[in-house]
Amino acid sequence: MRELPDDFAQSLARVLDPGHRDAAAEIIEAATMLDDVGLRRFLQLFAARVRASDAPIKADELRKYLQQAARARR
């Protein structure tokens, strides 16, 4: 398994809305509790959003991805 890049935290901070970082951190932490299928789905949704728009990501968007990923766990 590869390690995260040294600048991962800074990269993540750049895509998150500054006013939503604490809530986003809690949502991302919750996503790590999903099984492999759910976590993979969450990360896919998150990555697709980052690729689709330069707009900062808000906690509500991440919460929606977490809910979708939790439903994907089958």
mmJSON file of the N, C-alpha and C atoms, coordinates in Angstrom:
{"data_MODEL":{"atom_site":{
"group_PDB":["ATOM","ATOM","ATOM","ATOM","ATOM","ATOM","ATOM","ATOM","ATOM","ATOM","ATOM","ATOM","ATOM","ATOM","ATOM","ATOM","ATOM","ATOM","ATOM","ATOM","ATOM","ATOM","ATOM","ATOM","ATOM","ATOM","ATOM","ATOM","ATOM","ATOM","ATOM","ATOM","ATOM","ATOM","ATOM","ATOM","ATOM","ATOM","ATOM","ATOM","ATOM","ATOM","ATOM","ATOM","ATOM","ATOM","ATOM","ATOM","ATOM","ATOM","ATOM","ATOM","ATOM","ATOM","ATOM","ATOM","ATOM","ATOM","ATOM","ATOM","ATOM","ATOM","ATOM","ATOM","ATOM","ATOM","ATOM","ATOM","ATOM","ATOM","ATOM","ATOM","ATOM","ATOM","ATOM","ATOM","ATOM","ATOM","ATOM","ATOM","ATOM","ATOM","ATOM","ATOM","ATOM","ATOM","ATOM","ATOM","ATOM","ATOM","ATOM","ATOM","ATOM","ATOM","ATOM","ATOM","ATOM","ATOM","ATOM","ATOM","ATOM","ATOM","ATOM","ATOM","ATOM","ATOM","ATOM","ATOM","ATOM","ATOM","ATOM","ATOM","ATOM","ATOM","ATOM","ATOM","ATOM","ATOM","ATOM","ATOM","ATOM","ATOM","ATOM","ATOM","ATOM","ATOM","ATOM","ATOM","ATOM","ATOM","ATOM","ATOM","ATOM","ATOM","ATOM","ATOM","ATOM","ATOM","ATOM","ATOM","ATOM","ATOM","ATOM","ATOM","ATOM","ATOM","ATOM","ATOM","ATOM","ATOM","ATOM","ATOM","ATOM","ATOM","ATOM","ATOM","ATOM","ATOM","ATOM","ATOM","ATOM","ATOM","ATOM","ATOM","ATOM","ATOM","ATOM","ATOM","ATOM","ATOM","ATOM","ATOM","ATOM","ATOM","ATOM","ATOM","ATOM","ATOM","ATOM","ATOM","ATOM","ATOM","ATOM","ATOM","ATOM","ATOM","ATOM","ATOM","ATOM","ATOM","ATOM","ATOM","ATOM","ATOM","ATOM","ATOM","ATOM","ATOM","ATOM","ATOM","ATOM","ATOM","ATOM","ATOM","ATOM","ATOM","ATOM","ATOM","ATOM","ATOM","ATOM","ATOM","ATOM","ATOM","ATOM","ATOM","ATOM","ATOM","ATOM","ATOM","ATOM","ATOM"],
"id":[1,2,3,4,5,6,7,8,9,10,11,12,13,14,15,16,17,18,19,20,21,22,23,24,25,26,27,28,29,30,31,32,33,34,35,36,37,38,39,40,41,42,43,44,45,46,47,48,49,50,51,52,53,54,55,56,57,58,59,60,61,62,63,64,65,66,67,68,69,70,71,72,73,74,75,76,77,78,79,80,81,82,83,84,85,86,87,88,89,90,91,92,93,94,95,96,97,98,99,100,101,102,103,104,105,106,107,108,109,110,111,112,113,114,115,116,117,118,119,120,121,122,123,124,125,126,127,128,129,130,131,132,133,134,135,136,137,138,139,140,141,142,143,144,145,146,147,148,149,150,151,152,153,154,155,156,157,158,159,160,161,162,163,164,165,166,167,168,169,170,171,172,173,174,175,176,177,178,179,180,181,182,183,184,185,186,187,188,189,190,191,192,193,194,195,196,197,198,199,200,201,202,203,204,205,206,207,208,209,210,211,212,213,214,215,216,217,218,219,220,221,222],
"type_symbol":["N","C","C","N","C","C","N","C","C","N","C","C","N","C","C","N","C","C","N","C","C","N","C","C","N","C","C","N","C","C","N","C","C","N","C","C","N","C","C","N","C","C","N","C","C","N","C","C","N","C","C","N","C","C","N","C","C","N","C","C","N","C","C","N","C","C","N","C","C","N","C","C","N","C","C","N","C","C","N","C","C","N","C","C","N","C","C","N","C","C","N","C","C","N","C","C","N","C","C","N","C","C","N","C","C","N","C","C","N","C","C","N","C","C","N","C","C","N","C","C","N","C","C","N","C","C","N","C","C","N","C","C","N","C","C","N","C","C","N","C","C","N","C","C","N","C","C","N","C","C","N","C","C","N","C","C","N","C","C","N","C","C","N","C","C","N","C","C","N","C","C","N","C","C","N","C","C","N","C","C","N","C","C","N","C","C","N","C","C","N","C","C","N","C","C","N","C","C","N","C","C","N","C","C","N","C","C","N","C","C","N","C","C","N","C","C","N","C","C","N","C","C"],
"label_atom_id":["N","CA","C","N","CA","C","N","CA","C","N","CA","C","N","CA","C","N","CA","C","N","CA","C","N","CA","C","N","CA","C","N","CA","C","N","CA","C","N","CA","C","N","CA","C","N","CA","C","N","CA","C","N","CA","C","N","CA","C","N","CA","C","N","CA","C","N","CA","C","N","CA","C","N","CA","C","N","CA","C","N","CA","C","N","CA","C","N","CA","C","N","CA","C","N","CA","C","N","CA","C","N","CA","C","N","CA","C","N","CA","C","N","CA","C","N","CA","C","N","CA","C","N","CA","C","N","CA","C","N","CA","C","N","CA","C","N","CA","C","N","CA","C","N","CA","C","N","CA","C","N","CA","C","N","CA","C","N","CA","C","N","CA","C","N","CA","C","N","CA","C","N","CA","C","N","CA","C","N","CA","C","N","CA","C","N","CA","C","N","CA","C","N","CA","C","N","CA","C","N","CA","C","N","CA","C","N","CA","C","N","CA","C","N","CA","C","N","CA","C","N","CA","C","N","CA","C","N","CA","C","N","CA","C","N","CA","C","N","CA","C","N","CA","C","N","CA","C","N","CA","C","N","CA","C","N","CA","C"],
"label_alt_id":[null,null,null,null,null,null,null,null,null,null,null,null,null,null,null,null,null,null,null,null,null,null,null,null,null,null,null,null,null,null,null,null,null,null,null,null,null,null,null,null,null,null,null,null,null,null,null,null,null,null,null,null,null,null,null,null,null,null,null,null,null,null,null,null,null,null,null,null,null,null,null,null,null,null,null,null,null,null,null,null,null,null,null,null,null,null,null,null,null,null,null,null,null,null,null,null,null,null,null,null,null,null,null,null,null,null,null,null,null,null,null,null,null,null,null,null,null,null,null,null,null,null,null,null,null,null,null,null,null,null,null,null,null,null,null,null,null,null,null,null,null,null,null,null,null,null,null,null,null,null,null,null,null,null,null,null,null,null,null,null,null,null,null,null,null,null,null,null,null,null,null,null,null,null,null,null,null,null,null,null,null,null,null,null,null,null,null,null,null,null,null,null,null,null,null,null,null,null,null,null,null,null,null,null,null,null,null,null,null,null,null,null,null,null,null,null,null,null,null,null,null,null],
"label_comp_id":["MET","MET","MET","ARG","ARG","ARG","GLU","GLU","GLU","LEU","LEU","LEU","PRO","PRO","PRO","ASP","ASP","ASP","ASP","ASP","ASP","PHE","PHE","PHE","ALA","ALA","ALA","GLN","GLN","GLN","SER","SER","SER","LEU","LEU","LEU","ALA","ALA","ALA","ARG","ARG","ARG","VAL","VAL","VAL","LEU","LEU","LEU","ASP","ASP","ASP","PRO","PRO","PRO","GLY","GLY","GLY","HIS","HIS","HIS","ARG","ARG","ARG","ASP","ASP","ASP","ALA","ALA","ALA","ALA","ALA","ALA","ALA","ALA","ALA","GLU","GLU","GLU","ILE","ILE","ILE","ILE","ILE","ILE","GLU","GLU","GLU","ALA","ALA","ALA","ALA","ALA","ALA","THR","THR","THR","MET","MET","MET","LEU","LEU","LEU","ASP","ASP","ASP","ASP","ASP","ASP","VAL","VAL","VAL","GLY","GLY","GLY","LEU","LEU","LEU","ARG","ARG","ARG","ARG","ARG","ARG","PHE","PHE","PHE","LEU","LEU","LEU","GLN","GLN","GLN","LEU","LEU","LEU","PHE","PHE","PHE","ALA","ALA","ALA","ALA","ALA","ALA","ARG","ARG","ARG","VAL","VAL","VAL","ARG","ARG","ARG","ALA","ALA","ALA","SER","SER","SER","ASP","ASP","ASP","ALA","ALA","ALA","PRO","PRO","PRO","ILE","ILE","ILE","LYS","LYS","LYS","ALA","ALA","ALA","ASP","ASP","ASP","GLU","GLU","GLU","LEU","LEU","LEU","ARG","ARG","ARG","LYS","LYS","LYS","TYR","TYR","TYR","LEU","LEU","LEU","GLN","GLN","GLN","GLN","GLN","GLN","ALA","ALA","ALA","ALA","ALA","ALA","ARG","ARG","ARG","ALA","ALA","ALA","ARG","ARG","ARG","ARG","ARG","ARG"],
"label_asym_id":["A","A","A","A","A","A","A","A","A","A","A","A","A","A","A","A","A","A","A","A","A","A","A","A","A","A","A","A","A","A","A","A","A","A","A","A","A","A","A","A","A","A","A","A","A","A","A","A","A","A","A","A","A","A","A","A","A","A","A","A","A","A","A","A","A","A","A","A","A","A","A","A","A","A","A","A","A","A","A","A","A","A","A","A","A","A","A","A","A","A","A","A","A","A","A","A","A","A","A","A","A","A","A","A","A","A","A","A","A","A","A","A","A","A","A","A","A","A","A","A","A","A","A","A","A","A","A","A","A","A","A","A","A","A","A","A","A","A","A","A","A","A","A","A","A","A","A","A","A","A","A","A","A","A","A","A","A","A","A","A","A","A","A","A","A","A","A","A","A","A","A","A","A","A","A","A","A","A","A","A","A","A","A","A","A","A","A","A","A","A","A","A","A","A","A","A","A","A","A","A","A","A","A","A","A","A","A","A","A","A","A","A","A","A","A","A","A","A","A","A","A","A"],
"label_entity_id":["1","1","1","1","1","1","1","1","1","1","1","1","1","1","1","1","1","1","1","1","1","1","1","1","1","1","1","1","1","1","1","1","1","1","1","1","1","1","1","1","1","1","1","1","1","1","1","1","1","1","1","1","1","1","1","1","1","1","1","1","1","1","1","1","1","1","1","1","1","1","1","1","1","1","1","1","1","1","1","1","1","1","1","1","1","1","1","1","1","1","1","1","1","1","1","1","1","1","1","1","1","1","1","1","1","1","1","1","1","1","1","1","1","1","1","1","1","1","1","1","1","1","1","1","1","1","1","1","1","1","1","1","1","1","1","1","1","1","1","1","1","1","1","1","1","1","1","1","1","1","1","1","1","1","1","1","1","1","1","1","1","1","1","1","1","1","1","1","1","1","1","1","1","1","1","1","1","1","1","1","1","1","1","1","1","1","1","1","1","1","1","1","1","1","1","1","1","1","1","1","1","1","1","1","1","1","1","1","1","1","1","1","1","1","1","1","1","1","1","1","1","1"],
"label_seq_id":[1,1,1,2,2,2,3,3,3,4,4,4,5,5,5,6,6,6,7,7,7,8,8,8,9,9,9,10,10,10,11,11,11,12,12,12,13,13,13,14,14,14,15,15,15,16,16,16,17,17,17,18,18,18,19,19,19,20,20,20,21,21,21,22,22,22,23,23,23,24,24,24,25,25,25,26,26,26,27,27,27,28,28,28,29,29,29,30,30,30,31,31,31,32,32,32,33,33,33,34,34,34,35,35,35,36,36,36,37,37,37,38,38,38,39,39,39,40,40,40,41,41,41,42,42,42,43,43,43,44,44,44,45,45,45,46,46,46,47,47,47,48,48,48,49,49,49,50,50,50,51,51,51,52,52,52,53,53,53,54,54,54,55,55,55,56,56,56,57,57,57,58,58,58,59,59,59,60,60,60,61,61,61,62,62,62,63,63,63,64,64,64,65,65,65,66,66,66,67,67,67,68,68,68,69,69,69,70,70,70,71,71,71,72,72,72,73,73,73,74,74,74],
"pdbx_PDB_ins_code":[null,null,null,null,null,null,null,null,null,null,null,null,null,null,null,null,null,null,null,null,null,null,null,null,null,null,null,null,null,null,null,null,null,null,null,null,null,null,null,null,null,null,null,null,null,null,null,null,null,null,null,null,null,null,null,null,null,null,null,null,null,null,null,null,null,null,null,null,null,null,null,null,null,null,null,null,null,null,null,null,null,null,null,null,null,null,null,null,null,null,null,null,null,null,null,null,null,null,null,null,null,null,null,null,null,null,null,null,null,null,null,null,null,null,null,null,null,null,null,null,null,null,null,null,null,null,null,null,null,null,null,null,null,null,null,null,null,null,null,null,null,null,null,null,null,null,null,null,null,null,null,null,null,null,null,null,null,null,null,null,null,null,null,null,null,null,null,null,null,null,null,null,null,null,null,null,null,null,null,null,null,null,null,null,null,null,null,null,null,null,null,null,null,null,null,null,null,null,null,null,null,null,null,null,null,null,null,null,null,null,null,null,null,null,null,null,null,null,null,null,null,null],
"Cartn_x":[0.842,0.0,0.886,0.545,1.325,0.942,1.91,1.665,1.093,0.439,-0.069,1.107,0.993,2.072,2.248,3.445,3.738,2.837,2.402,1.577,0.079,-0.306,-1.71,-2.642,-2.276,-3.138,-3.323,-2.252,-2.358,-3.214,-3.062,-3.868,-5.346,-5.635,-7.014,-7.584,-6.803,-7.265,-7.595,-6.894,-7.15,-8.499,-9.006,-10.273,-11.485,-11.258,-12.368,-12.68,-13.953,-14.377,-13.818,-13.11,-12.497,-13.479,-14.691,-15.683,-16.279,-15.911,-16.487,-15.431,-14.212,-13.125,-13.332,-13.784,-13.983,-15.063,-16.185,-17.27,-16.816,-16.063,-15.567,-14.638,-13.812,-12.902,-13.69,-14.771,-15.605,-16.266,-16.703,-17.349,-16.335,-15.156,-14.112,-13.719,-13.627,-13.335,-14.431,-15.682,-16.798,-16.7,-16.256,-16.126,-15.099,-14.095,-13.083,-13.65,-14.803,-15.454,-16.269,-16.49,-17.23,-16.412,-17.08,-16.336,-15.619,-14.848,-14.041,-14.881,-16.028,-16.899,-17.42,-17.871,-18.407,-17.344,-16.169,-15.082,-14.646,-14.547,-14.174,-15.185,-16.461,-17.514,-17.417,-17.216,-17.072,-15.91,-14.78,-13.598,-13.808,-14.526,-14.829,-15.703,-16.723,-17.606,-16.844,-16.017,-15.215,-14.261,-13.554,-12.599,-13.29,-14.447,-15.183,-15.585,-15.982,-16.373,-15.178,-14.027,-12.824,-12.459,-12.566,-12.245,-13.261,-14.505,-15.581,-15.635,-15.149,-15.318,-14.186,-13.8,-12.788,-13.402,-14.726,-15.394,-15.053,-14.822,-14.532,-15.668,-15.301,-16.278,-16.791,-18.095,-18.735,-19.097,-19.278,-19.584,-20.859,-21.85,-23.108,-22.882,-21.974,-21.664,-21.031,-20.071,-19.409,-20.383,-21.292,-22.299,-23.168,-23.513,-24.304,-23.516,-22.23,-21.403,-21.299,-21.197,-21.125,-22.416,-23.542,-24.825,-24.957,-24.546,-24.589,-23.671,-22.488,-21.514,-22.003,-22.658,-23.178,-24.249,-25.037,-26.053,-25.419,-24.218,-23.532,-22.973,-22.934,-22.373,-23.334,-23.066,-23.931,-23.094],
"Cartn_y":[-1.183,0.0,1.244,2.191,3.42,4.361,5.158,6.162,7.42,8.226,9.503,10.438,11.306,12.271,13.211,13.74,14.636,15.865,16.332,17.54,17.223,16.008,15.607,16.534,16.873,17.733,19.106,19.66,20.964,20.862,19.786,19.585,19.471,18.717,18.556,19.895,20.659,21.961,22.899,22.785,23.664,23.389,22.177,21.868,22.03,22.17,22.309,23.776,24.086,25.427,25.713,26.835,27.115,27.103,27.543,27.571,26.21,25.198,23.866,22.811,23.235,22.267,21.363,21.901,21.057,20.005,20.441,19.502,18.494,18.963,18.061,17.009,17.417,16.456,15.368,15.752,14.763,13.804,14.324,13.487,12.535,13.041,12.187,11.102,11.461,10.459,9.397,9.819,8.866,7.947,8.474,7.657,6.546,6.798,5.758,4.583,4.764,3.683,2.763,3.174,2.346,1.109,0.105,-1.047,-0.629,-1.531,-1.197,-0.684,-1.312,-0.902,0.514,0.784,2.104,3.181,2.901,3.884,4.151,3.104,3.278,4.182,3.95,4.755,6.212,6.442,7.803,8.514,7.847,8.447,8.698,7.802,8.009,9.24,9.383,10.547,11.834,11.807,12.962,13.346,12.372,12.642,13.171,12.62,13.082,14.542,14.903,16.296,17.235,16.818,17.644,17.855,16.805,16.919,17.782,17.783,18.459,19.963,20.429,21.845,22.34,23.591,24.232,24.872,24.897,25.517,24.733,25.438,24.741,23.802,22.671,21.662,21.976,21.921,22.202,20.895,20.991,19.814,19.119,19.877,19.273,18.324,18.716,17.839,16.542,16.664,15.467,14.579,15.195,14.426,13.627,14.25,13.564,12.376,12.561,11.464,10.34,10.708,9.688,8.877,9.556,8.85,7.917,8.401,7.553,6.354,6.597,5.512,4.494,4.958,4.029,3.115,3.655,2.841,1.853,2.164,1.289,0.037,0.043,-1.105,-2.276,-3.202,-4.391,-5.605],
"Cartn_z":[0.0,0.0,0.0,-0.828,-0.912,0.214,0.632,1.659,1.011,1.823,1.328,1.075,0.078,-0.175,1.016,1.166,2.287,2.317,1.149,1.091,1.026,1.411,1.3,2.086,3.313,4.142,3.494,2.946,2.285,1.025,0.285,-0.921,-0.575,0.472,0.909,1.367,2.106,2.596,1.442,0.333,-0.815,-1.468,-1.399,-2.074,-1.156,0.14,1.091,1.355,1.491,1.867,3.267,3.45,4.751,5.929,5.701,6.771,7.086,6.313,6.469,6.818,7.076,7.277,8.471,9.594,10.778,10.531,9.965,9.666,8.618,7.616,6.573,7.166,8.107,8.759,9.482,10.134,10.833,9.84,8.717,7.703,7.079,6.77,6.201,7.198,8.477,9.506,9.553,9.459,9.449,8.242,7.108,5.902,6.091,6.918,7.157,7.943,8.527,9.284,8.373,7.131,6.183,5.823,5.307,4.802,3.522,2.956,1.777,0.614,0.371,-0.734,-0.492,0.712,1.032,0.97,1.531,1.504,0.062,-0.739,-2.142,-2.851,-2.604,-3.234,-2.781,-1.492,-0.974,-1.669,-1.752,-2.366,-3.865,-4.517,-5.937,-6.13,-5.297,-5.39,-5.091,-4.065,-3.667,-4.804,-5.354,-6.427,-7.681,-8.004,-9.175,-9.005,-7.815,-7.535,-7.672,-7.156,-7.254,-8.727,-9.524,-10.947,-11.702,-11.258,-11.993,-11.769,-10.634,-10.313,-9.425,-9.647,-8.806,-7.563,-7.484,-6.335,-5.063,-3.959,-2.695,-2.302,-1.76,-1.358,0.042,0.184,1.478,2.179,3.468,4.282,3.812,3.388,2.938,1.756,0.853,-0.279,0.206,1.115,1.634,2.396,3.133,3.869,2.899,1.769,0.741,0.188,-0.065,-0.572,0.454,1.729,2.796,2.828,2.722,2.731,1.529,0.355,-0.837,-0.695,-0.152,0.02,1.041,2.085,3.094,2.497,1.581,0.908,-0.069,-0.541,-1.507,-0.831,0.478,1.226,1.167,0.3,0.205,0.029],
"occupancy":[1.0,1.0,1.0,1.0,1.0,1.0,1.0,1.0,1.0,1.0,1.0,1.0,1.0,1.0,1.0,1.0,1.0,1.0,1.0,1.0,1.0,1.0,1.0,1.0,1.0,1.0,1.0,1.0,1.0,1.0,1.0,1.0,1.0,1.0,1.0,1.0,1.0,1.0,1.0,1.0,1.0,1.0,1.0,1.0,1.0,1.0,1.0,1.0,1.0,1.0,1.0,1.0,1.0,1.0,1.0,1.0,1.0,1.0,1.0,1.0,1.0,1.0,1.0,1.0,1.0,1.0,1.0,1.0,1.0,1.0,1.0,1.0,1.0,1.0,1.0,1.0,1.0,1.0,1.0,1.0,1.0,1.0,1.0,1.0,1.0,1.0,1.0,1.0,1.0,1.0,1.0,1.0,1.0,1.0,1.0,1.0,1.0,1.0,1.0,1.0,1.0,1.0,1.0,1.0,1.0,1.0,1.0,1.0,1.0,1.0,1.0,1.0,1.0,1.0,1.0,1.0,1.0,1.0,1.0,1.0,1.0,1.0,1.0,1.0,1.0,1.0,1.0,1.0,1.0,1.0,1.0,1.0,1.0,1.0,1.0,1.0,1.0,1.0,1.0,1.0,1.0,1.0,1.0,1.0,1.0,1.0,1.0,1.0,1.0,1.0,1.0,1.0,1.0,1.0,1.0,1.0,1.0,1.0,1.0,1.0,1.0,1.0,1.0,1.0,1.0,1.0,1.0,1.0,1.0,1.0,1.0,1.0,1.0,1.0,1.0,1.0,1.0,1.0,1.0,1.0,1.0,1.0,1.0,1.0,1.0,1.0,1.0,1.0,1.0,1.0,1.0,1.0,1.0,1.0,1.0,1.0,1.0,1.0,1.0,1.0,1.0,1.0,1.0,1.0,1.0,1.0,1.0,1.0,1.0,1.0,1.0,1.0,1.0,1.0,1.0,1.0,1.0,1.0,1.0,1.0,1.0,1.0],
"B_iso_or_equiv":[0.0,0.0,0.0,0.0,0.0,0.0,0.0,0.0,0.0,0.0,0.0,0.0,0.0,0.0,0.0,0.0,0.0,0.0,0.0,0.0,0.0,0.0,0.0,0.0,0.0,0.0,0.0,0.0,0.0,0.0,0.0,0.0,0.0,0.0,0.0,0.0,0.0,0.0,0.0,0.0,0.0,0.0,0.0,0.0,0.0,0.0,0.0,0.0,0.0,0.0,0.0,0.0,0.0,0.0,0.0,0.0,0.0,0.0,0.0,0.0,0.0,0.0,0.0,0.0,0.0,0.0,0.0,0.0,0.0,0.0,0.0,0.0,0.0,0.0,0.0,0.0,0.0,0.0,0.0,0.0,0.0,0.0,0.0,0.0,0.0,0.0,0.0,0.0,0.0,0.0,0.0,0.0,0.0,0.0,0.0,0.0,0.0,0.0,0.0,0.0,0.0,0.0,0.0,0.0,0.0,0.0,0.0,0.0,0.0,0.0,0.0,0.0,0.0,0.0,0.0,0.0,0.0,0.0,0.0,0.0,0.0,0.0,0.0,0.0,0.0,0.0,0.0,0.0,0.0,0.0,0.0,0.0,0.0,0.0,0.0,0.0,0.0,0.0,0.0,0.0,0.0,0.0,0.0,0.0,0.0,0.0,0.0,0.0,0.0,0.0,0.0,0.0,0.0,0.0,0.0,0.0,0.0,0.0,0.0,0.0,0.0,0.0,0.0,0.0,0.0,0.0,0.0,0.0,0.0,0.0,0.0,0.0,0.0,0.0,0.0,0.0,0.0,0.0,0.0,0.0,0.0,0.0,0.0,0.0,0.0,0.0,0.0,0.0,0.0,0.0,0.0,0.0,0.0,0.0,0.0,0.0,0.0,0.0,0.0,0.0,0.0,0.0,0.0,0.0,0.0,0.0,0.0,0.0,0.0,0.0,0.0,0.0,0.0,0.0,0.0,0.0,0.0,0.0,0.0,0.0,0.0,0.0],
"pdbx_formal_charge":[null,null,null,null,null,null,null,null,null,null,null,null,null,null,null,null,null,null,null,null,null,null,null,null,null,null,null,null,null,null,null,null,null,null,null,null,null,null,null,null,null,null,null,null,null,null,null,null,null,null,null,null,null,null,null,null,null,null,null,null,null,null,null,null,null,null,null,null,null,null,null,null,null,null,null,null,null,null,null,null,null,null,null,null,null,null,null,null,null,null,null,null,null,null,null,null,null,null,null,null,null,null,null,null,null,null,null,null,null,null,null,null,null,null,null,null,null,null,null,null,null,null,null,null,null,null,null,null,null,null,null,null,null,null,null,null,null,null,null,null,null,null,null,null,null,null,null,null,null,null,null,null,null,null,null,null,null,null,null,null,null,null,null,null,null,null,null,null,null,null,null,null,null,null,null,null,null,null,null,null,null,null,null,null,null,null,null,null,null,null,null,null,null,null,null,null,null,null,null,null,null,null,null,null,null,null,null,null,null,null,null,null,null,null,null,null,null,null,null,null,null,null],
"auth_seq_id":[1,1,1,2,2,2,3,3,3,4,4,4,5,5,5,6,6,6,7,7,7,8,8,8,9,9,9,10,10,10,11,11,11,12,12,12,13,13,13,14,14,14,15,15,15,16,16,16,17,17,17,18,18,18,19,19,19,20,20,20,21,21,21,22,22,22,23,23,23,24,24,24,25,25,25,26,26,26,27,27,27,28,28,28,29,29,29,30,30,30,31,31,31,32,32,32,33,33,33,34,34,34,35,35,35,36,36,36,37,37,37,38,38,38,39,39,39,40,40,40,41,41,41,42,42,42,43,43,43,44,44,44,45,45,45,46,46,46,47,47,47,48,48,48,49,49,49,50,50,50,51,51,51,52,52,52,53,53,53,54,54,54,55,55,55,56,56,56,57,57,57,58,58,58,59,59,59,60,60,60,61,61,61,62,62,62,63,63,63,64,64,64,65,65,65,66,66,66,67,67,67,68,68,68,69,69,69,70,70,70,71,71,71,72,72,72,73,73,73,74,74,74],
"auth_comp_id":["MET","MET","MET","ARG","ARG","ARG","GLU","GLU","GLU","LEU","LEU","LEU","PRO","PRO","PRO","ASP","ASP","ASP","ASP","ASP","ASP","PHE","PHE","PHE","ALA","ALA","ALA","GLN","GLN","GLN","SER","SER","SER","LEU","LEU","LEU","ALA","ALA","ALA","ARG","ARG","ARG","VAL","VAL","VAL","LEU","LEU","LEU","ASP","ASP","ASP","PRO","PRO","PRO","GLY","GLY","GLY","HIS","HIS","HIS","ARG","ARG","ARG","ASP","ASP","ASP","ALA","ALA","ALA","ALA","ALA","ALA","ALA","ALA","ALA","GLU","GLU","GLU","ILE","ILE","ILE","ILE","ILE","ILE","GLU","GLU","GLU","ALA","ALA","ALA","ALA","ALA","ALA","THR","THR","THR","MET","MET","MET","LEU","LEU","LEU","ASP","ASP","ASP","ASP","ASP","ASP","VAL","VAL","VAL","GLY","GLY","GLY","LEU","LEU","LEU","ARG","ARG","ARG","ARG","ARG","ARG","PHE","PHE","PHE","LEU","LEU","LEU","GLN","GLN","GLN","LEU","LEU","LEU","PHE","PHE","PHE","ALA","ALA","ALA","ALA","ALA","ALA","ARG","ARG","ARG","VAL","VAL","VAL","ARG","ARG","ARG","ALA","ALA","ALA","SER","SER","SER","ASP","ASP","ASP","ALA","ALA","ALA","PRO","PRO","PRO","ILE","ILE","ILE","LYS","LYS","LYS","ALA","ALA","ALA","ASP","ASP","ASP","GLU","GLU","GLU","LEU","LEU","LEU","ARG","ARG","ARG","LYS","LYS","LYS","TYR","TYR","TYR","LEU","LEU","LEU","GLN","GLN","GLN","GLN","GLN","GLN","ALA","ALA","ALA","ALA","ALA","ALA","ARG","ARG","ARG","ALA","ALA","ALA","ARG","ARG","ARG","ARG","ARG","ARG"],
"auth_asym_id":["A","A","A","A","A","A","A","A","A","A","A","A","A","A","A","A","A","A","A","A","A","A","A","A","A","A","A","A","A","A","A","A","A","A","A","A","A","A","A","A","A","A","A","A","A","A","A","A","A","A","A","A","A","A","A","A","A","A","A","A","A","A","A","A","A","A","A","A","A","A","A","A","A","A","A","A","A","A","A","A","A","A","A","A","A","A","A","A","A","A","A","A","A","A","A","A","A","A","A","A","A","A","A","A","A","A","A","A","A","A","A","A","A","A","A","A","A","A","A","A","A","A","A","A","A","A","A","A","A","A","A","A","A","A","A","A","A","A","A","A","A","A","A","A","A","A","A","A","A","A","A","A","A","A","A","A","A","A","A","A","A","A","A","A","A","A","A","A","A","A","A","A","A","A","A","A","A","A","A","A","A","A","A","A","A","A","A","A","A","A","A","A","A","A","A","A","A","A","A","A","A","A","A","A","A","A","A","A","A","A","A","A","A","A","A","A","A","A","A","A","A","A"],
"auth_atom_id":["N","CA","C","N","CA","C","N","CA","C","N","CA","C","N","CA","C","N","CA","C","N","CA","C","N","CA","C","N","CA","C","N","CA","C","N","CA","C","N","CA","C","N","CA","C","N","CA","C","N","CA","C","N","CA","C","N","CA","C","N","CA","C","N","CA","C","N","CA","C","N","CA","C","N","CA","C","N","CA","C","N","CA","C","N","CA","C","N","CA","C","N","CA","C","N","CA","C","N","CA","C","N","CA","C","N","CA","C","N","CA","C","N","CA","C","N","CA","C","N","CA","C","N","CA","C","N","CA","C","N","CA","C","N","CA","C","N","CA","C","N","CA","C","N","CA","C","N","CA","C","N","CA","C","N","CA","C","N","CA","C","N","CA","C","N","CA","C","N","CA","C","N","CA","C","N","CA","C","N","CA","C","N","CA","C","N","CA","C","N","CA","C","N","CA","C","N","CA","C","N","CA","C","N","CA","C","N","CA","C","N","CA","C","N","CA","C","N","CA","C","N","CA","C","N","CA","C","N","CA","C","N","CA","C","N","CA","C","N","CA","C","N","CA","C","N","CA","C","N","CA","C","N","CA","C","N","CA","C"],
"pdbx_PDB_model_num":[1,1,1,1,1,1,1,1,1,1,1,1,1,1,1,1,1,1,1,1,1,1,1,1,1,1,1,1,1,1,1,1,1,1,1,1,1,1,1,1,1,1,1,1,1,1,1,1,1,1,1,1,1,1,1,1,1,1,1,1,1,1,1,1,1,1,1,1,1,1,1,1,1,1,1,1,1,1,1,1,1,1,1,1,1,1,1,1,1,1,1,1,1,1,1,1,1,1,1,1,1,1,1,1,1,1,1,1,1,1,1,1,1,1,1,1,1,1,1,1,1,1,1,1,1,1,1,1,1,1,1,1,1,1,1,1,1,1,1,1,1,1,1,1,1,1,1,1,1,1,1,1,1,1,1,1,1,1,1,1,1,1,1,1,1,1,1,1,1,1,1,1,1,1,1,1,1,1,1,1,1,1,1,1,1,1,1,1,1,1,1,1,1,1,1,1,1,1,1,1,1,1,1,1,1,1,1,1,1,1,1,1,1,1,1,1,1,1,1,1,1,1]
}}}
